[in-house]
Amino acid sequence: MRFWTFPLLCTLSILLSSCELFRTTTRSKPVSRQTSYRAPASRSTTASRPSYGGSSVSRSYAGASAAASPATPGKYALTKKAEYNPKAVRYDKQLVNDVINTAKSYGGTNYRTGGGTSVGLDCSGLVQVSFKQIGLKLPRTAAEQANVGQSISVSDLRPGDLVFFNTEYKGFGANRINHTGIVTHINGSEGVMFIHASSSRGVIEDNLYNDYWQRGFIKATRLLD
């Protein structure tokens, strides 16, 4: 009887130890899983959302400002065509007198290509500085000035109007405008006087009805309406 009792007790002891070990292991596993699960959960909390949302907002704002900033300057600012618009200065006898008197103040001044001062000036330079006196900004060349204002006929000319010519009037450049002047006086059937900067005689007045100027006449325009 004792021979069988001892082995049985040993077997029971081993079984009890195994059960206790199994229970300990199964209890520890949920704890370890919960711990490992909480760690990534703490990393994926609201800390990541503001960083993503903040960056997306800042990028879209930066993009909008970058896209808007080049469009603001210049594109809708005053253009050259607007600056040259004669409607900005209405016809007024005093304004016309100011233009003509300014042009006449350069009388006798030597011709100088590209010039616009009392040292020397060319035809378009004389027109430019004369109208600048009343605040009207004009282009620099005679050809450009011819595109400003309202085209009129010779019979409608009045002081302050511009007359344009081609002084070569032959060959390929027969219709190319290369000269201009300011009407100063209407003398009925005797003619139309205009002041201009002659390449050979400097600033001087001439008669539009002169054969030389009639042959080279291209058009007339009005800036003050």
Secondary structure, 3 states (H helix, E strand, C coil): CHHHHHHHHHHHHHHHHHHHHHHHHHHHHHHHHHHHHHHHHHHCCCCHHHHHHHHHHHHHHHHHHHHHHHHCCCCCCCCHHHHCCHHHCCCCHHHHHHHHHHHHCCCCCCECCCCEECCEECHHHHHHHHHHCCCCCCCCCHHHHCCCCEEECHHHCCCCCEEEECCCCCHHHCCCCCEEEEEEEECHHHCEEEEEEECCCEEEEEECCCHHHHHHEEEEEECCC
